[in-house]
Amino acid sequence: MDQEREAGGRRMLAGLLAASHLMPIERLPDATAAHARAAGFTQVLIYLGDLERRVMRLLGGTDLSGAGHAKEMRIDGTTPGRAYQYGHVLHAAPPGGSGSSWWVPLLDGTERLGVLRVTAERDDARTREDMDRLAALLALIIVSKRTSSDTLAELARTGPLSIAAEMQWNLMPPSTYADGRVVICASMEPAHRISGDAYEYAVDGPLVHLSLFDAMGHDTSAGLCAALALGACRNARREGAGLIATGEVAEAALIEEYQHRRYVTGVLATLDTRTGLLSWVNRGHQQPIIIRGSRWSTHPECRPAHPMGTGLGLPTTVCREQLEPGDRVVFYTDGITEARRPGGEEFGLTRFTDFIIRHHADGLPVPETLRRLVQAVLAHHDGALRDDATVLLCEWIGPEPDDTARAAALSGLPEGDAPVSPGI
């Protein structure tokens, strides 16, 4: 019997993988349901998170038409939302009172995509192993089709996107990355109207490159300006330029295109994961924050050069800070700290830093900490930001690339078999 069930799990994965190569995303729910029956799963529903990470929406199939399934679920205050927030498998009430059901995190590496609602005939170790593997395969399939699917893009938006936001979301890397050396997470608001902010990270052997940009203005031209700066820096870095030269390439590109009429502030940084040495240049931007443990933070000084595109000729300085394992480096734009209600006080740098430290001490995964931070900033601004607000956070775990246990814990990814916790 055990061999038969193991073979059923293999047939499920092999069949779905083979079908995925020539399958449009609209067929994924039906194909998943068909192949999952080989492993004893009677129902599999796919819910994907929106851009603002407030709700998850059902990826529908023909078998789900009129079936009465929830089309949308809130992340805050719900059992599936807890599975999404913490990366834990949680029990769900089975449909019709038969079998067993779970909410299963849907993760691509450490990027949180959504959750699965899985119902099975049995509740045992074999079922849970097959469930975890199915979730991993579905995440890979979804990500592989994301750049070419309007269906997924439309599912992720809860309102109309501005043209600038459409460009920005297709320009930047996923919001979360982790390996045994670092955990990186970013958040941008207002998600549907983002314009002049942009972020980037990239791994180059032992080096991790981090960049944050804030372009002048809050319109489509600001988005074009930020995209040009990001593209110029990306190109220069990949051609072997150092931090100072990379900023100069972006400066030259902006001046050539805009003739000093537009500019971009930014921070360009490199973390050597072998030693924990952080190097960065400041092009007219806010200073980074370094958080150590749950009680200590510092705002290292680095003489800023002029914003890229202004051509003011100020010298650019490479600044350096020696990190300790577990230190968090935080880059941000002024939309975070300057958010305020009409007539009220700013969210402020102290409140911003204290929020990250407090939630770090609570043991929340890094993506969930940033999600809650952005919700707090929005609430402080009565839900309507007047400026782009972006955060890019990088934690240096240490020099060993195989320290995946720590990376998994920080990013909310269960290591090995995911724990099953009771629902609420």
Legacy VTK file of the C-alpha trace (Angstrom):
# vtk DataFile Version 3.0
C-alpha trace
ASCII
DATASET POLYDATA
POINTS 424 float
0.000 0.000 0.000
2.794 2.446 0.885
4.533 1.708 -2.419
1.296 2.293 -4.311
0.772 5.646 -2.621
4.375 6.668 -3.240
3.934 5.759 -6.890
0.738 7.834 -6.960
2.616 10.855 -5.688
5.260 10.423 -8.365
2.610 10.121 -11.079
0.972 13.339 -9.838
4.203 15.328 -10.032
5.468 13.782 -13.264
2.140 14.197 -15.018
1.684 17.810 -13.945
5.268 18.688 -14.841
4.939 17.151 -18.305
1.627 18.923 -18.926
2.953 22.301 -17.745
5.348 22.890 -20.647
2.595 23.592 -23.185
-0.175 24.594 -20.784
-1.615 28.123 -20.497
-2.043 29.284 -16.914
-5.831 29.191 -17.259
-5.610 25.399 -17.517
-3.509 24.972 -14.381
-6.376 24.556 -11.854
-8.060 21.824 -13.919
-4.774 20.060 -14.693
-3.775 20.184 -11.028
-7.076 18.678 -9.920
-6.803 15.885 -12.497
-3.231 14.877 -11.703
-3.624 15.331 -7.928
-6.167 12.508 -7.790
-3.319 10.035 -8.288
-1.990 11.058 -4.848
-5.375 10.870 -3.138
-6.178 14.587 -3.250
-9.863 15.175 -3.852
-9.600 18.950 -4.210
-6.837 21.511 -4.798
-7.618 25.238 -4.975
-4.991 27.848 -5.889
-5.130 31.296 -4.247
-2.636 34.006 -5.228
-1.754 37.209 -3.379
-2.379 40.687 -4.747
0.184 43.454 -5.255
-0.633 45.104 -1.935
-0.483 41.790 -0.051
-3.884 42.375 1.490
-5.967 39.649 -0.159
-5.579 36.338 -1.990
-7.661 35.509 -5.036
-8.784 32.227 -6.515
-7.167 31.154 -9.779
-10.294 29.737 -11.391
-10.764 26.749 -13.669
-13.715 25.200 -15.462
-14.191 22.652 -12.660
-14.660 25.514 -10.185
-17.390 27.306 -12.085
-20.327 27.927 -9.754
-18.841 25.673 -7.068
-19.345 28.211 -4.296
-15.668 28.611 -3.420
-14.518 31.923 -1.973
-13.128 34.025 -4.812
-11.186 36.310 -2.495
-9.870 36.038 1.070
-8.286 38.642 3.317
-4.761 37.982 4.574
-5.229 39.667 7.950
-7.436 37.865 10.442
-7.986 34.616 8.528
-6.585 31.085 8.762
-5.343 31.037 5.137
-3.863 34.462 5.794
-1.899 33.070 8.739
-0.567 30.284 6.516
0.569 32.975 4.066
2.032 35.256 6.750
4.012 32.691 8.706
4.734 30.035 6.070
3.019 27.287 8.085
0.608 24.605 6.924
-2.706 25.011 8.787
-5.710 22.742 9.039
-8.881 23.872 7.280
-12.455 22.712 7.666
-13.033 19.944 5.078
-15.770 20.570 2.515
-18.857 18.537 3.305
-17.307 17.292 6.544
-15.350 14.442 4.931
-11.625 13.938 4.478
-8.961 16.350 5.742
-8.098 19.812 4.419
-5.170 22.177 4.789
-4.018 25.629 3.839
-0.556 25.180 2.306
1.857 28.102 1.660
2.683 28.562 -2.007
6.356 29.603 -2.155
8.856 30.072 -4.949
12.076 29.838 -2.997
11.154 32.399 -0.358
8.782 34.550 -2.419
5.259 34.195 -1.066
2.841 33.668 -3.939
-0.288 32.612 -2.067
-1.748 29.412 -0.605
-3.287 26.144 -1.698
-6.429 24.674 -0.190
-5.844 20.935 -0.334
-8.341 18.222 0.606
-7.247 14.589 0.873
-8.684 11.218 1.757
-6.074 10.640 4.478
-4.158 12.658 7.056
-0.691 11.139 7.406
2.981 11.773 6.673
2.724 10.535 3.085
-0.129 12.929 2.341
1.735 15.877 3.815
4.908 15.097 1.884
2.985 14.904 -1.389
1.185 18.122 -0.468
4.458 19.989 0.099
5.906 18.742 -3.175
2.771 19.685 -5.084
2.916 23.218 -3.672
6.588 23.537 -4.670
5.915 22.387 -8.225
2.883 24.648 -8.641
4.906 27.639 -7.453
7.587 26.950 -10.073
4.962 26.586 -12.805
3.216 29.824 -11.842
6.457 31.823 -11.743
7.571 30.391 -15.080
4.403 31.753 -16.726
4.118 35.024 -14.822
5.978 37.270 -17.253
3.796 36.200 -20.199
0.401 35.988 -18.483
-2.105 38.808 -18.364
-4.377 36.501 -16.366
-1.921 36.462 -13.457
-1.259 40.199 -13.785
-4.977 40.975 -13.642
-5.491 38.635 -10.684
-2.800 40.492 -8.708
-4.365 43.939 -9.047
-7.343 45.086 -7.006
-7.666 48.364 -8.897
-6.354 50.059 -12.036
-2.571 50.412 -12.326
-1.013 53.619 -13.522
1.240 53.373 -16.571
4.276 54.077 -14.399
3.331 51.310 -11.954
2.861 48.896 -14.863
6.430 49.621 -15.944
7.969 49.486 -12.477
6.501 46.144 -11.404
7.794 44.533 -14.594
11.246 46.052 -14.170
12.209 44.947 -10.669
13.169 41.542 -9.245
10.826 39.567 -6.944
10.188 41.174 -3.574
11.912 38.397 -1.597
15.171 36.456 -1.967
17.122 34.241 0.422
20.025 31.846 0.435
22.315 30.644 3.222
24.073 34.023 3.400
21.408 36.718 3.067
17.704 37.403 3.230
16.492 40.303 1.078
13.006 41.750 1.074
11.453 44.849 -0.510
8.092 46.579 -0.386
6.635 49.417 -2.465
3.511 51.528 -2.019
1.179 52.778 -3.332
1.303 49.524 -5.298
-1.143 50.608 -8.002
0.307 54.118 -8.443
4.037 53.693 -7.812
5.999 55.967 -10.124
9.438 57.313 -9.228
10.762 54.666 -6.809
12.659 51.533 -7.841
14.844 48.922 -6.170
17.206 46.202 -7.288
19.280 43.396 -5.845
21.513 40.896 -7.595
23.861 38.111 -6.482
27.298 37.871 -8.098
29.176 34.984 -6.504
29.996 36.113 -2.948
28.828 39.680 -3.646
25.298 40.960 -3.185
24.456 44.214 -4.970
21.696 46.422 -3.550
20.244 49.600 -5.063
17.408 51.964 -4.252
16.272 54.895 -6.434
13.901 57.818 -5.938
13.239 59.903 -9.043
12.052 63.489 -9.078
8.271 63.791 -9.439
5.274 61.493 -9.098
4.201 60.939 -12.688
4.935 58.707 -15.653
8.058 60.738 -16.431
9.340 59.930 -12.936
8.857 56.250 -13.691
10.782 56.589 -16.953
13.548 58.455 -15.156
13.840 55.791 -12.414
13.826 53.039 -15.035
16.658 54.737 -16.937
18.740 55.098 -13.768
18.165 51.475 -12.769
18.931 50.193 -16.266
22.102 52.277 -16.548
23.361 51.085 -13.154
22.522 47.483 -13.948
24.362 47.687 -17.257
27.437 49.379 -15.785
27.661 46.924 -12.899
27.446 43.937 -15.232
30.212 45.453 -17.337
32.455 45.432 -14.257
32.119 49.034 -13.051
32.606 49.808 -9.352
30.162 51.753 -7.195
31.445 55.228 -8.074
31.689 54.488 -11.803
28.230 52.915 -11.812
26.713 56.085 -10.397
28.573 58.168 -12.975
27.212 56.053 -15.829
23.673 56.643 -14.536
24.413 60.356 -14.184
25.628 60.584 -17.782
22.592 58.706 -19.101
20.184 60.969 -17.227
21.894 64.161 -18.368
21.982 62.982 -21.976
18.270 62.182 -21.891
16.923 65.033 -19.747
19.538 67.830 -20.013
19.590 68.469 -16.231
15.802 68.804 -16.076
15.308 65.614 -14.032
17.315 63.805 -11.408
17.331 60.642 -9.307
18.587 60.183 -5.761
19.792 56.760 -4.738
22.035 54.447 -2.792
24.250 51.892 -4.539
25.708 49.213 -2.263
27.647 45.969 -2.313
27.780 43.418 0.515
30.683 40.967 0.543
29.078 37.926 2.165
32.477 36.377 2.897
33.381 39.113 5.360
30.218 41.113 6.054
31.786 44.295 4.658
29.125 46.662 3.341
30.276 49.312 0.854
28.000 51.994 -0.558
27.769 55.385 -2.225
25.071 57.913 -1.474
23.779 59.981 -4.389
21.729 62.584 -2.531
19.606 60.023 -0.693
18.642 59.138 2.890
21.347 57.331 4.855
20.857 53.577 5.366
19.969 52.163 8.777
21.826 49.251 10.358
19.945 47.238 12.975
21.821 44.906 15.290
19.930 42.506 17.528
16.605 43.706 18.905
17.704 46.906 20.652
20.445 48.670 18.683
20.433 50.678 15.476
22.740 53.155 13.833
22.537 55.585 10.949
26.086 55.537 9.533
27.222 58.787 8.047
28.327 58.872 4.431
29.002 62.187 2.740
26.410 62.340 -0.044
27.288 63.263 -3.585
24.832 65.148 -5.763
21.715 63.420 -7.142
22.279 61.585 -10.409
21.347 63.797 -13.338
22.220 67.160 -11.796
25.910 67.275 -12.798
26.888 69.371 -9.768
30.361 67.857 -9.581
30.388 66.955 -5.885
32.854 64.185 -4.995
31.504 60.670 -4.522
32.745 58.758 -1.492
32.673 54.998 -0.998
31.626 54.411 2.611
32.096 51.152 4.459
30.598 49.460 7.495
31.592 46.138 9.027
28.497 44.058 9.715
28.053 41.282 12.226
26.067 38.115 11.427
22.395 38.906 11.933
22.712 42.629 11.149
19.969 44.129 9.022
20.671 46.923 6.530
17.632 49.018 5.643
17.365 51.391 2.679
14.246 53.512 2.301
12.756 56.459 0.451
11.355 59.566 2.128
7.776 58.468 1.465
8.170 56.049 4.389
9.334 58.490 7.031
7.447 61.569 5.808
4.015 59.930 5.610
1.516 61.891 7.691
-2.164 62.581 8.094
-3.263 66.095 7.123
-2.161 68.283 10.018
-0.545 65.339 11.827
3.016 64.364 12.611
5.279 62.407 10.265
5.639 58.660 10.623
9.266 59.525 11.293
12.597 57.772 11.348
12.368 56.739 15.009
8.948 55.125 14.617
10.132 53.416 11.419
13.244 51.959 13.083
11.411 50.944 16.260
8.769 49.140 14.212
11.355 46.950 12.475
13.229 46.234 15.720
10.040 45.342 17.614
8.730 42.968 14.969
12.161 41.407 14.554
12.109 40.664 18.287
8.672 39.055 17.849
10.239 36.522 15.475
8.174 37.450 12.424
9.505 36.473 8.994
11.157 39.397 7.223
8.502 39.611 4.443
5.745 39.751 7.050
7.556 42.463 8.999
7.725 44.650 5.888
4.118 43.882 4.966
2.976 45.073 8.391
5.286 48.083 8.240
3.731 49.262 4.997
0.237 48.735 6.419
1.240 50.869 9.421
2.598 53.615 7.159
-0.600 53.577 5.115
-2.729 53.738 8.266
-0.667 56.697 9.492
-1.479 58.423 6.201
-5.204 57.527 6.329
-4.653 54.915 3.620
-3.641 57.321 0.840
0.068 58.074 0.372
1.030 61.295 -1.411
4.527 60.013 -2.170
6.061 56.692 -3.142
7.202 54.704 -0.108
9.791 51.960 -0.634
11.852 49.824 1.738
14.688 47.451 0.835
15.998 45.303 3.699
18.944 42.909 3.642
20.017 40.695 6.534
23.494 39.211 6.479
23.223 35.736 7.983
26.909 34.909 7.696
29.555 33.699 5.260
28.355 30.113 4.862
26.145 29.592 1.788
24.711 26.400 3.281
23.164 28.046 6.352
19.693 27.551 4.926
17.987 26.863 8.254
18.439 30.472 9.367
17.437 31.798 5.952
14.287 29.660 6.006
13.304 30.901 9.453
13.839 34.565 8.556
11.852 34.383 5.340
9.029 32.203 6.639
10.009 29.128 4.645
9.636 25.862 6.574
12.745 23.696 6.421
12.048 20.073 5.548
8.459 19.008 6.153
6.316 22.006 6.951
4.759 21.933 10.425
0.995 21.533 10.592
-0.675 23.804 13.123
-4.308 23.941 14.169
-6.438 26.521 12.446
-8.435 29.213 14.206
LINES 1 425
424 0 1 2 3 4 5 6 7 8 9 10 11 12 13 14 15 16 17 18 19 20 21 22 23 24 25 26 27 28 29 30 31 32 33 34 35 36 37 38 39 40 41 42 43 44 45 46 47 48 49 50 51 52 53 54 55 56 57 58 59 60 61 62 63 64 65 66 67 68 69 70 71 72 73 74 75 76 77 78 79 80 81 82 83 84 85 86 87 88 89 90 91 92 93 94 95 96 97 98 99 100 101 102 103 104 105 106 107 108 109 110 111 112 113 114 115 116 117 118 119 120 121 122 123 124 125 126 127 128 129 130 131 132 133 134 135 136 137 138 139 140 141 142 143 144 145 146 147 148 149 150 151 152 153 154 155 156 157 158 159 160 161 162 163 164 165 166 167 168 169 170 171 172 173 174 175 176 177 178 179 180 181 182 183 184 185 186 187 188 189 190 191 192 193 194 195 196 197 198 199 200 201 202 203 204 205 206 207 208 209 210 211 212 213 214 215 216 217 218 219 220 221 222 223 224 225 226 227 228 229 230 231 232 233 234 235 236 237 238 239 240 241 242 243 244 245 246 247 248 249 250 251 252 253 254 255 256 257 258 259 260 261 262 263 264 265 266 267 268 269 270 271 272 273 274 275 276 277 278 279 280 281 282 283 284 285 286 287 288 289 290 291 292 293 294 295 296 297 298 299 300 301 302 303 304 305 306 307 308 309 310 311 312 313 314 315 316 317 318 319 320 321 322 323 324 325 326 327 328 329 330 331 332 333 334 335 336 337 338 339 340 341 342 343 344 345 346 347 348 349 350 351 352 353 354 355 356 357 358 359 360 361 362 363 364 365 366 367 368 369 370 371 372 373 374 375 376 377 378 379 380 381 382 383 384 385 386 387 388 389 390 391 392 393 394 395 396 397 398 399 400 401 402 403 404 405 406 407 408 409 410 411 412 413 414 415 416 417 418 419 420 421 422 423
